[in-house]
Every structure is written in structure tokens, then in C-alpha cells.
Amino acid sequence: QAVKGLNMVLDANDDDVVIALETMAGKGSEIGRTFEELKMIYDGVHKKDRLRVCFDTCHVNDAGYDLVNDYDGVFQKFDEILGLDQIAVFHINDSLNLLGAHKDRHANIGAGTIGFDPLYKVVHDERFLDVPKILETPWLCAEGETKKTIPPYKEEIARLLR
């Protein structure tokens, strides 16, 4: 169904809009939780030149790819299956879940199971310096409050750029 829909949308026009397929955590009936599943989608799409990948660090962790202990291996596998040039954008976020939990619960940078170092490594990886990165981390609660009202982005960006 996903391939059919993508082909319908891409075949409907010849503009240069690119669709980024996001890596998924694998909860429920999601597709795209493995690099192989994304490749199957690519293989079925007529206009592959208009597809790319949004590499979500939380989703990849939750899908079972170990950025903490096998950073190079994760990107080597991605390169072998899809090609690193297919990464159009990164969603940078930590995960509240253990590796392979298939849950998709984002955490603030350095406050989850991925930790600061692998996320810093993605941001500063020479291969991805020109690839846009988007923070997708939760807002924080003010002291003594239960409602999340404080965006953490300024501090998280400052830490990642040190």
C-alpha cells in the first residue's frame, strides 16, 4: 500500500519535491523499522530519485540498531542497504526506551538510553556535516510544575555544538 501510494503521488507530477521516508521504531504495524523495509519501499517506487530518508536516532535505537556500542556498524549497514547519500535529514533525539523496545518515546539529549556521546557523534560526523539536523526533544517542566512549558532547544543545541 505504501509503495502504491508513493508511486501515485510521485507519478502525478514532475516537480522536484523529494519525499523523506522516516526510520521507524517498529511499534504496531509501522513499516520502515528496518533498513531492509525501507529498501523494499525504494525498490517498488518508480521515481527513486525523489525518495530519501529521515534518520531518526530515537526510532533507530528503538528498532534495535545500537548507536551506543556499534555506531560505525549501524551506518555501515545503512550504507550497504540504502547508501549514506540517501539520508536527507536527521531527527536528533535521545530515547526513553531500551535498545529494540519498539516504542518511540523521545528523550532530551543525554537524558535517555542513547546518551550524549553518540548523538554528538552524529552531529559532528564528517559524512553528515551538510545534512540538516532537527531536534525532536520534549519540552521540560518548570520546577514544581507538572505541565511542560520550557523548550530545551537553546541549551541542547549549545551542548551539541561545543
N, C-alpha and C positions, 0 to 999 in steps of 0.2 A: 504494500500500500504506500509506504514512504517513497519508494522509487517511482511508482506510478505518479504520485502527486508532484514530486520534484520534476519529473520529465514534463508533466503537463504545464507547470509554471515556467520552466526554462524554455520549453518549445514555443510558448505563447508570445515570446518577444526575443529580439536580438540585441537588447541593450547590454551594457557591460556590468550589470549588477551581479555580485557574487554572493552565494548563499554559504554561510559557515555552519557546518554541522557540529554541534557541541558534543564533546565526550560526555557520557552519562554515567551515573553511579550504579545503575542497574536495578533500581527499585521497581517493583511491579512489572509491568510489561514494556518498560522502556527498551528502545533499541539504541545501539551506539555505545554500549557499556564496554565493548572490547574494540581494539583497533581493527580486528578482523571483521566485526559487524559493520564498522564504518567503511571498510574496504568493499564489502558486499554491496553497500549502497552506491559507492563510487562506481563499481563495476556495472551496475544496472542503469546508471544515468548516462544519457546521450551526450550532454554538454559538460563533460568533466572539468573543462577549463573554467567553469563558473561555479565550481564547488571548492570549498576549503574547510578547514577545521578550526573550531574554537576549542582550545585545550584548557579545560577547567581542572585546576590542581586538586580541588576537593573531590570532584567527581572521579578523577583518575585514581586517587587514593582509595575512595570508597568502592571502586570497581575492582580493586586488588592489585594495582600497579604500585610498586614500592619505591616512591621517590626518596624516601629516607635512606634506605640501605642499598638501593640499586638505581640511583639517579641515571647514570650513564646507560645502564641496561634498558631502562624504560624508554629513553629516547632512541637508543639503537633499535629496539623492537619497533617503535613507531616509524622510524626511518625505513626499516626493511619492509614494512607493510604498506605504508602510505607515502612516505617521504617527508622529511622535515620541512621542505618547501611548501607543504600543504597547510602548515599552521599559519593562519591569518591573524589570530588574536589569542591572547591568554586571558583567562579569568584567574586572578591570583587570590587565593584564599586558603585558609587552613581548614581542617576538618575536625568536627567533634567526635567522629567515629573511628573505630579501629580499622586497620587495613582490610579491605574486602567486605565491609559491613553492608554494602549496597543500600545506604540510607540517605545520603545527600543532606548533611547538616553542616553548613558553613560555620567556621570559627574565625575569630580575629587572628591576624598574623602573629604567629608564635604562641598562640594560646590553645592549640589543638594537637592532634596526634602527628601531624606532619612536622610541625615546629618551624622555627625561623630559618634555619640554615638552608634547607632545600628550596624554600621559596625565594630567598635571597639569591641562591644559585641560578634559579630560572630567570630572575630579573636581570642578572648580570652575565648570563651565558652569552658568549661572543656570537654564537649562532643565531641568537634571537634578539640582538640589540635593536634591530629595526622593526620588530614585531610588536604591535601595540599590546599593552597590558592594562587590564581593568581590574580594580579591586572590587570584590563582591563579598565584603565582610559585613557582619551585623552591626547595627548601632549599639551603643552602650547605655547602661542606666546610670543616672547621676547617683551620687552617694545617698543611700537611704530611700531611693526610689525604686519602683518596680517597672515603670514604663521606660522603654528605650528611647531616649531623646537626644543622645550625643553621637554625632557622626565621628568615627575614629580615623577618618582618611588622612588628615593632615599629619598626624603622628605616625601612622603606619607607612605613609609614603616617605616621610623623613627617615624612619628606621631602615627602610629598604634601599634608600639612596645613599646611605653612609658608606 
